[in-house]
Amino acid sequence: MRSTKNKCEGTSKRSKICNIKECEKGTKDFRSIQCERFNQKSFADKFYIWEAYFDGTNNMQNKNQCALNCRPLGYKFYATLNQRVINGTPCKLHLNETGVCVDGKCEVTTLCIFCLSTIQD
């Protein structure tokens, strides 16, 4: 929050990007890996094989790019399986500008390719 004196109020938070390696060919997208975690969980009393739903997340007009939107394979619907993706998940700020999700918001970064081979719980 900003005060009338242009000073920030409240707690500050600093984030650090620690994986800047280019993804190897054939590596799964980080958002897809997060969707796959729901494969073993019941959704509306059924089990599905989930994949990332990018049309709902990479549209720059979509203000909630940092939600985990996934689509079950072979079906024509998608669901928001989590209100926030894991911090560090890529998102789009503008046509040629990539960011990363931090605490549910798409933030600016100078890096454009992110790859995580495993997710730590």
VEXPASE-404776 format. One record per atom (N, C-alpha, C, O, CB): residue in three letters; x, y, z. Coordinates in pm, whole numbers, plus 32768, in hexadecimal, padded with zeros to 4 digits. Glycine has a CB too. Layout:
residues N
ALAXYZ ...
END
This chain:
residues 121
MET80547F8C8000 MET800080008000 MET8059807C8000 MET80C0807E8044 MET7FA07FFF8079 ARG803380E17FB5 ARG8080815E7FB0 ARG803D81C78006 ARG7FC281D3800A ARG808F81907F1E SER80908214804A SER805B82858097 SER80628301803F SER809382FA7FCE SER80AA829A811C THR803283708070 THR803583EC8023 THR80C284238013 THR80D7847D7FC2 THR7FDC84558065 LYS812383F0805E LYS81AE841D8056 LYS820183C67FF8 LYS827B83D07FF8 LYS81ED841F80E1 ASN81C083707FA8 ASN820383157F49 ASN826182B37F8B ASN82C182857F4C ASN824E83657EE4 LYS824A82918006 LYS8297822A8049 LYS823F81AF8058 LYS81C781BA8071 LYS82CC825A80D3 CYS827C813C804A CYS823080C18059 CYS821780A580EB CYS826E80BA813F CYS8278804C8017 GLU81A080758109 GLU817D804D8190 GLU81667FB78191 GLU81467F7C812A GLU8100809A81C2 GLY81757F7B8204 GLY815E7EEC8211 GLY81DF7E9F8201 GLY824C7ED881F6 GLY80F87EBD81AA THR81D07E1A81FF THR82477DC581F7 THR82767DBA8167 THR82267DBA810A THR822A7D398230 SER82F87DB18155 SER832F7D9F80CF SER83557D0D80BE SER836D7CC68120 SER83AB7DFC80B7 LYS83597CE18043 LYS837A7C578026 LYS83D47C557FAD LYS83BC7C9C7F4B LYS82FA7C02800E ARG843C7C057FB2 ARG849A7BF97F43 ARG84967B697F11 ARG84997B0B7F60 ARG852A7C217F6E SER848F7B597E8D SER848F7AD47E50 SER850E7AC37E00 SER85457B257DCC SER84127ABE7DF7 LYS853D7A497DF5 LYS85B67A2C7DAB LYS859C79B77D4C LYS856779507D75 LYS862C7A0B7E0B ILE85C279C87CCF ILE85B9795C7C6E ILE863B790F7C75 ILE86A779477C62 ILE859D79937BDC CYS8630788F7C90 CYS86A978417CA7 CYS86C677DC7C38 CYS873277A27C37 CYS86A077FA7D2A ASN866B77C67BDC ASN868377697B6F ASN867A77B57AEC ASN860D77D97AC0 ASN861D76F27B73 ILE86EC77CF7AAD ILE86EE781D7A31 ILE871F77CA79BB ILE874478017953 ILE874578997A42 LYS8721774779CB LYS874E76EF7960 LYS86E376E278F4 LYS866B76E07911 LYS877376647997 GLU871076D97878 GLU86B476C2780A GLU867B76347814 GLU86C375D77839 GLU86F976D87782 CYS85FE762477F2 CYS85C075A077F6 CYS85F875477787 CYS861175767718 CYS852775AA77EA GLU860B74C977A6 GLU863674697741 GLU85BD744676EB GLU854B744E7718 GLU867473E87782 LYS85D77421766F LYS856973F87616 LYS852173827654 LYS85607327768A LYS859E73D47588 GLY849D7383764C GLY844D73167681 GLY842A73247715 GLY83E172D1774B GLY84957298766D THR845D738E7757 THR843E73A377E4 THR83AF73D777F1 THR8384742C77A3 THR84A374057825 LYS836773A57853 LYS82DD73D07868 LYS82D8745F789E LYS832F748B78E9 LYS8295737278C9 ASP827274A57875 ASP8257752B78A5 ASP82357527793A ASP81F274CA7968 ASP81E3756C7855 PHE826475897984 PHE8251758D7A16 PHE81BC758D7A3B PHE8195754D7A9C PHE829576087A51 ARG816B75D579F0 ARG80DB75DA7A0C ARG809C755179F4 ARG804375287A3F ARG8097764679B3 SER80C9750A798D SER809574847971 SER80B5742479E2 SER806273D17A08 SER80D0744F78ED ILE812D742F7A19 ILE815473DA7A8A ILE80F773F27B01 ILE80D173947B46 ILE81E773F47AB2 GLN80D474707B17 GLN807A74907B86 GLN7FEF74557B6E GLN7FAF74257BCB GLN807175287B9A CYS7FBF745A7AF1 CYS7F3D741F7AD1 CYS7F3E73887AE6 CYS7EDD734F7B19 CYS7F16743F7A3F GLU7FAB73477ABF GLU7FB572B67ACC GLU7FAC72877B5D GLU7F8972147B76 GLU803772867A8F ARG7FC972DC7BB9 ARG7FBE72B87C47 ARG7F2E72987C70 ARG7F16725A7CD7 ARG7FF573287C9E PHE7ECF72C47C1E PHE7E4172AD7C3B PHE7E0D722E7BF9 PHE7D97720E7C07 PHE7DEE73247C0F ASN7E6271E47BB0 ASN7E36716A7B6C ASN7E0171017BCD ASN7DA770B57BA9 ASN7EAA712F7B1C GLN7E3570FC7C44 GLN7E0D70987CA7 GLN7DA170CA7D07 GLN7D8170897D6A GLN7E86706C7CF7 LYS7D69713F7CE8 LYS7D0371787D40 LYS7C7D717E7CFA LYS7C74719A7C82 LYS7D2C72057D6F SER7C1571627D44 SER7B8D71657D0D SER7B6271F57CF3 SER7B79724D7D46 SER7B2A71207D6E PHE7B25720B7C80 PHE7AED728E7C5D PHE7A5E72757C2F PHE7A49722E7BCC PHE7B4372D77BED ALA79FD72AD7C74 ALA796F72977C55 ALA795172027C4D ALA790B71D47BF2 ALA794A72DC7BCF ASP798671B77CAD ASP796F71277CBB ASP79A970D37C48 ASP797F70617C34 ASP78DD710D7CC5 LYS7A09710A7BFD LYS7A4C70C07B92 LYS7AE270D87B9B LYS7B0F71397BD8 LYS7A1570E97B06 PHE7B2D707E7B5D PHE7BBD708E7B53 PHE7BE070B07AC3 PHE7BAF70707A66 PHE7C07700E7B82 TYR7C3671137AB0 TYR7C5E713F7A2B TYR7CF671417A20 TYR7D3D71407A85 TYR7C2371CA7A0B ILE7D26714379A5 ILE7DB3715D7987 ILE7DB771F0795C ILE7D7D721578F5 ILE7DEE70FA7917 TRP7DFC724279AA TRP7DFA72D37995 TRP7E7273047945 TRP7EE072CE794F TRP7DF5731B7A1A GLU7E5A736D78F4 GLU7EC473B578AF GLU7EAD744A78C4 GLU7E3E747578E5 GLU7EC873907816 ALA7F14749778B1 ALA7F07752978C3 ALA7EA975617859 ALA7EAA753777E6 ALA7F92756F78BB TYR7E5875C07882 TYR7DFD76047826 TYR7E3476907810 TYR7E1C76EB7860 TYR7D697609785E PHE7E7F76A177A3 PHE7EC4771F778A PHE7E6A778B7752 PHE7E857801776A PHE7F347708772B ASP7E0177697709 ASP7DAA77D276D4 ASP7D6E78257744 ASP7D51789B7731 ASP7D3A7794767F GLY7D5B77E977B7 GLY7D2378327828 GLY7D8B7878787C GLY7D6A78CE78CD GLY7CD577D6787F THR7E0C78567869 THR7E72788F78C0 THR7ED578E87878 THR7F0F794178B7 THR7EBC78217904 ASN7EEA78D577F7 ASN7F4E792577B2 ASN7F1179977761 ASN7F5879D87713 ASN7F9F78CE7758 ASN7E9179AF7771 ASN7E507A207731 ASN7E6F7A9C7783 ASN7E4F7AA377F9 ASN7DB67A097724 MET7EAE7B007743 MET7ED77B77778D MET7E607BC377C8 MET7E717C0E7829 MET7F267BD47732 GLN7DEA7BB27791 GLN7D747BF477C7 GLN7D457BB07847 GLN7CFD7BEC7898 GLN7D037BF47760 ASN7D6F7B34785A ASN7D497AE978D1 ASN7D997B1C7948 ASN7E137B0C794D ASN7D5F7A5078BD LYS7D557B5979A6 LYS7D997B937A19 LYS7DC47B2A7A7F LYS7E0C7B487ADD LYS7D407BF97A5C ASN7D967AAF7A6A ASN7DB87A477ACB ASN7E0D79D97A8A ASN7DEC79637A92 ASN7D387A0A7B07 GLN7E7B7A027A4A GLN7ED579A37A09 GLN7F1A79487A6D GLN7F4C78DE7A49 GLN7F3C79EC79B8 CYS7F1C79717AE8 CYS7F6579257B4E CYS7F0D78C47B9A CYS7F3478917C03 CYS7FA779847BAF ALA7E9678A97B65 ALA7E42783D7B99 ALA7E6677BE7B4B ALA7E9277C67AD8 ALA7DA7785F7B8A LEU7E55774B7B89 LEU7E7576CD7B47 LEU7DF8769B7AFE LEU7DA1765A7B38 LEU7EA776627BAE ASN7DF176BC7A7D ASN7D8376907A27 ASN7DB1761479DB ASN7E1776167997 ASN7D56770179C5 CYS7D6375A979E7 CYS7D88752979A9 CYS7D0F74F07960 CYS7C9C750E797F CYS7DBB74C47A15 ARG7D2D749B78FB ARG7CC3745C78AC ARG7CD973C578AF ARG7D497397789F ARG7CC374917819 PRO7C6E737878C4 PRO7C7E72E778BD PRO7C8C72BA782C PRO7C4372E977D4 PRO7C0672A07900 LEU7CEA72617813 LEU7D00722E778B LEU7C8071F27753 LEU7C3D71A27796 LEU7D7371C5778A GLY7C5E721876D9 GLY7BE971E07696 GLY7B66722576B8 GLY7AFC71FB7689 GLY7BDD715076B7 TYR7B6A728D7708 TYR7AEF72D4772E TYR7AF973657702 TYR7B66739976EA TYR7AD872CC77C8 LYS7A8673A676F7 LYS7A81743076C5 LYS7A6174947734 LYS7A1874F5771D LYS7A1A743B7657 PHE7A96747E77A9 PHE7A8774E07814 PHE7B0B74ED785D PHE7B6274967853 PHE7A1574B87877 TYR7B19755A78A6 TYR7B8E756978FB TYR7B5E75937985 TYR7AED75BF7997 TYR7BF275D178C0 ALA7BB6758379E5 ALA7B9475A77A6F ALA7C0B75EE7AAF ALA7C7E75D37A8E ALA7B6C75297AC1 THR7BED76477B09 THR7C5576867B5A THR7C6A762A7BD1 THR7C1876267C2D THR7C2E77197B87 LEU7CDA75E17BCF LEU7CF4757D7C37 LEU7D3C75B97CAF LEU7D42757B7D1A LEU7D47750B7BFE ASN7D73762F7C9F ASN7DB176777D0E ASN7DAB770B7CEE ASN7DC077327C7A ASN7E4476477D27 GLN7D90775E7D50 GLN7D8877EE7D39 GLN7E0E782C7D15 GLN7E1378967CD7 GLN7D5178337DB4 ARG7E7B77E87D3B ARG7F01781A7D1C ARG7F5A77A77CEC ARG7F5777397D24 ARG7F40785E7D98 VAL7FA877C27C85 VAL801077637C5E VAL808677747CBE VAL808A77D37D0B VAL803C77787BC8 ILE80E477187CB8 ILE815B77227D0B ILE81AE779A7CDD ILE81BA77B27C65 ILE81AF769E7D04 ASN81E777E37D3C ASN823C78557D1A ASN82A8782A7CB7 ASN82E577C17CC7 ASN827C78917D99 GLY82BE787E7C50 GLY832178607BEA GLY82E4782B7B69 GLY832A781B7B05 GLY838377FC7C1E THR826178107B6A THR821E77E17AF1 THR821878537A8C THR81EE78C17AAF THR818E77AB7B11 PRO8241783C7A0E PRO823F78A679A9 PRO81B378DB798D PRO815078927996 PRO827C78737928 CYS81AE795C796A CYS8132799F7942 CYS81567A0A78DC CYS81CC7A2678C8 CYS80E679DD79BE LYS80F37A44789B LYS810B7AAB7836 LYS80DB7B327869 LYS806B7B40789A LYS80C57A8777B0 LEU81337B97785D LEU81107C1F7883 LEU80DC7C6D780A LEU80747CB07812 LEU81887C6878C0 HIS81257C64779B HIS81037CA6771D HIS81277C4776AD HIS81547BD776C7 HIS814E7D30770E LEU81137C717631 LEU812E7C1975C0 LEU81B87BD875C5 LEU81C37B5F75B2 LEU81217C667540 ASN82207C2475DE ASN82A87BEE75DB ASN82EA7BEE7664 ASN83647BE2766D ASN82FC7C3C757B GLU829E7BFC76CC GLU82D97C027751 GLU82A47B9377AA GLU822C7B8A77C4 GLU82BF7C8B7791 THR82FE7B3D77D6 THR82DA7ACE782C THR82F67AF478BC THR83577B3B78D9 THR83267A4E7805 GLY82A37AC57915 GLY82B87ADA79A4 GLY82AE7A5679EC GLY82A779EC79AE GLY82527B3F79DC VAL82AD7A5E7A6E VAL829779E87AC1 VAL822F7A087B2A VAL82237A7B7B57 VAL831B79B77B02 CYS81E479A47B52 CYS818079B67BB9 CYS81C579B67C42 CYS8215795E7C61 CYS811579467BB2 VAL81A47A1B7C91 VAL81D67A277D19 VAL815E7A4C7D70 VAL81227AB67D5D VAL824B7A917D25 ASP813E79F67DCD ASP80CC7A0D7E27 ASP804B7A2E7DDA ASP7FFF7A867E03 ASP80EB7A7E7E87 GLY803579E67D6C GLY7FB879F57D21 GLY7FB47A697CC0 GLY7F4A7A857C87 GLY7F4A7A037D7F LYS80257AAF7CAB LYS80287B207C4E LYS80997B0C7BEA LYS81037AD87C0D LYS80397BA67C9A CYS80817B377B6D CYS80E77B2D7B05 CYS81477BA27B15 CYS81207C167B06 CYS80A77B2B7A76 GLU81C57B837B33 GLU822A7BEA7B4E GLU82917BEE7ADE GLU82A77B8B7A99 GLU826F7BD07BD6 VAL82CE7C627ACC VAL83337C777A66 VAL83B37C2A7A87 VAL83DB7C217AFB VAL83527D0C7A56 THR83F17BF47A20 THR84747BB67A2D THR84C07BCB79AB THR84837BD87941 THR84697B207A50 THR85427BCD79B2 THR85927BDB7939 THR85AD7B5478FA THR85DD7B4D7889 THR86157C227956 LEU858F7AE87941 LEU85A57A61790D LEU85297A3578C1 LEU84BA7A5D78E3 LEU85C679FE797E CYS853A79E2785B CYS84C579BB780E CYS84AB79257809 CYS844178FC77DC CYS84D379EE7784 ILE850878D27835 ILE84F078437831 ILE8509780978BC ILE8572781F78F8 ILE854A77FE77C8 PHE84A777C078EE PHE84B577837972 PHE849576EF7967 PHE843B76C7791E PHE845877C779DB CYS84DE76A179AD CYS84CC761079A6 CYS84E775D57A2D CYS855075EF7A69 CYS852875D1793B LEU848C75877A5E LEU84A175407ADB LEU848D74AC7ABF LEU842274847A8F LEU844075727B4B SER84EF745C7ADA SER84E373CF7ABB SER849373847B25 SER8454731F7B06 SER856D73917AAE THR849673B57BA0 THR844673767C0A THR840B73E47C60 THR843D74547C64 THR849D73147C60 ILE83A173C27CA3 ILE836174207CFF ILE837673EC7D8A ILE835873787DA7 ILE82C974327CE0 GLN83A9743F7DE0 GLN83BD741A7E6B GLN834174427EB9 GLN830E74B07EA9 GLN843D745F7EA6 ASP831173E87F0D ASP829D740A7F61 ASP82CA74557FDB ASP8278747B802F ASP824F738B7F8A 
END
